Amino acid sequence: MSGRGEVQDGLQIVDWSNRLLVLTLDCLEIDAANAGELRAITCDAVAADADVALDLSELQYIDSAGLGALLALLRQLNAGDTS
């Protein structure tokens, strides 16, 4: 995964450079309908050993599937942290 402005189900990659993935959510909610996409995008970042920043400023609703996706990301990032 590389580049700028990639959009999948309201999830937009703002910048992917220098091992930093900045992900902003163009959608108002994370739920069972798009949590899988969030997991897929962030899984690529973890596989590439990148740092991840999430912009959730537009988020108005998150259900348990969305929280699960964020917690899975946190666990993956922490598992790769060797410092």
Secondary structure in CASP SS format (residue, H / E / C, confidence):
PFRMAT SS
TARGET T0000
AUTHOR 0000-0000-0000
METHOD secondary structure of the structure
MODEL  1
M C 1.00
S C 1.00
G C 1.00
R C 1.00
G C 1.00
E E 1.00
V E 1.00
Q E 1.00
D C 1.00
G C 1.00
L E 1.00
Q E 1.00
I E 1.00
V E 1.00
D E 1.00
W E 1.00
S E 1.00
N C 1.00
R C 1.00
L E 1.00
L E 1.00
V E 1.00
L E 1.00
T E 1.00
L E 1.00
D C 1.00
C C 1.00
L C 1.00
E E 1.00
I E 1.00
D C 1.00
A C 1.00
A C 1.00
N C 1.00
A H 1.00
G H 1.00
E H 1.00
L H 1.00
R H 1.00
A H 1.00
I H 1.00
T H 1.00
C H 1.00
D H 1.00
A H 1.00
V H 1.00
A H 1.00
A C 1.00
D C 1.00
A C 1.00
D E 1.00
V E 1.00
A E 1.00
L E 1.00
D E 1.00
L C 1.00
S C 1.00
E C 1.00
L C 1.00
Q C 1.00
Y E 1.00
I E 1.00
D C 1.00
S H 1.00
A H 1.00
G H 1.00
L H 1.00
G H 1.00
A H 1.00
L H 1.00
L H 1.00
A H 1.00
L H 1.00
L H 1.00
R H 1.00
Q H 1.00
L H 1.00
N H 1.00
A H 1.00
G C 1.00
D C 1.00
T C 1.00
S C 1.00
END
